[in-house]
Amino acid sequence: MRLLLVEDDPMIGDSLRESLRRQGFAADWVRDGQAAEAVLASGERFDAVLLDLGLPKRGGLDVLRTLRARGDATPVIVLTARDALGDKVAGLDAGADDYLVKPFELDELLARLRAVQRRHGGRTDSALAVADLRLDPATREVTRAGRPVLLSAREFALLQALLERPGAIVSRAQLEDRLYGWGEELESNAISVYMHQLRKKLGADLLHTVRGLGYYAGPEKS
């Protein structure tokens, strides 16, 4: 999952970005409202935005309203110290999907991210599955035919991206966008290497390459 973190406090921003990366997220960080608007208008795709309200140059609510006025439905979770009821109502009415007051525990933020993704994906269960292959983002467990399979953070993220749309071809560029944030070094064959490792651990019958197009998870297409 690729996230955009909009936070002006350097200590909070750096700590949260690193915590998210340790959980396998690609987390990009901007420090003011103008930068956030520029990134969100650039066409770069994010699975969710973590948005502070008290930002320099342009406030978080203005960033949110501009995003929604453009018809952009990217999930947004407000992260702010403003705990008054009126602030919460204003944030939700402006288009936020959730509102979390600082300080908060990382586990709660992760749970709210999973809930937002379920709603946007039209799912009721957080677990993703194809045939007897199952991935649970909440517990970070992967099983094949009921047997646990240990994956690295990148392998887990790649498999999750494929299982979110079973049978749909996902391009290499789309997968790179999901797995890597700004400034991260990326080998040209990184996705191919991770796919090879996943097939070794899970079997090759549910993970397929479509030459020149990308990859998909599911039964092989005739």
ZIMO-V422425 format. One record per backbone hydrogen bond with DSSP energy under -1.0 kcal/mol. NH is the residue of the N-H (numbers start at 1). CO is the residue of the C=O. E is the energy in kcal/mol with one decimal. If there is no record, write none. Layout:
nh co e
NH CO E
NH CO E
This chain:
nh co e
3 26 -3.2
4 48 -1.9
5 28 -3.8
6 50 -3.2
7 30 -2.1
13 9 -2.9
14 10 -2.3
15 11 -2.1
16 12 -2.8
17 13 -2.5
18 14 -2.1
19 15 -2.2
20 16 -2.5
21 17 -2.3
22 18 -2.1
24 21 -1.7
25 20 -2.3
26 1 -2.3
28 3 -2.7
30 5 -2.6
33 56 -2.1
36 32 -1.9
37 33 -2.4
38 34 -2.3
39 35 -2.3
40 36 -2.6
41 37 -1.7
42 39 -1.0
47 2 -2.8
48 2 -1.0
49 75 -2.5
50 4 -3.0
51 77 -2.3
52 6 -2.2
55 53 -1.9
58 56 -2.1
60 53 -2.7
63 59 -2.0
64 60 -2.5
65 61 -2.7
66 62 -2.3
67 63 -2.1
68 64 -2.4
69 65 -2.5
70 66 -1.3
71 68 -1.6
72 67 -1.9
77 49 -3.0
78 98 -2.4
79 51 -2.3
80 100 -2.0
88 84 -2.0
89 85 -2.7
90 86 -2.3
91 87 -2.4
92 88 -2.4
93 89 -2.8
94 90 -1.6
95 92 -1.1
96 91 -2.0
97 76 -2.7
98 76 -1.2
100 78 -3.3
102 80 -2.9
109 105 -1.7
110 106 -2.6
111 107 -2.1
112 108 -2.3
113 109 -2.4
114 110 -2.2
115 111 -2.2
116 112 -2.5
117 113 -2.3
118 114 -2.2
119 115 -2.3
120 116 -2.4
121 117 -1.8
123 118 -2.8
128 135 -3.4
130 133 -2.4
133 130 -2.8
134 143 -2.6
135 128 -3.2
136 141 -2.7
140 136 -2.0
141 136 -1.0
143 134 -2.5
144 147 -2.4
145 132 -2.2
147 144 -1.7
149 142 -2.9
156 152 -2.7
157 153 -2.3
158 154 -2.5
159 155 -2.6
160 156 -2.6
161 157 -2.1
162 158 -1.7
163 159 -2.6
164 160 -1.5
167 217 -2.6
168 165 -2.0
170 215 -3.2
175 171 -2.1
176 172 -2.5
177 173 -2.2
178 174 -1.7
179 175 -1.9
180 176 -2.0
184 181 -1.5
190 187 -1.8
193 189 -2.3
194 190 -2.4
195 191 -2.6
196 192 -2.2
197 193 -2.2
198 194 -2.5
199 195 -2.4
200 196 -1.8
201 197 -1.7
202 198 -2.9
203 199 -2.1
208 216 -2.7
210 214 -3.2
213 210 -2.6
214 210 -2.3
215 170 -2.4
216 208 -2.0
218 206 -2.4
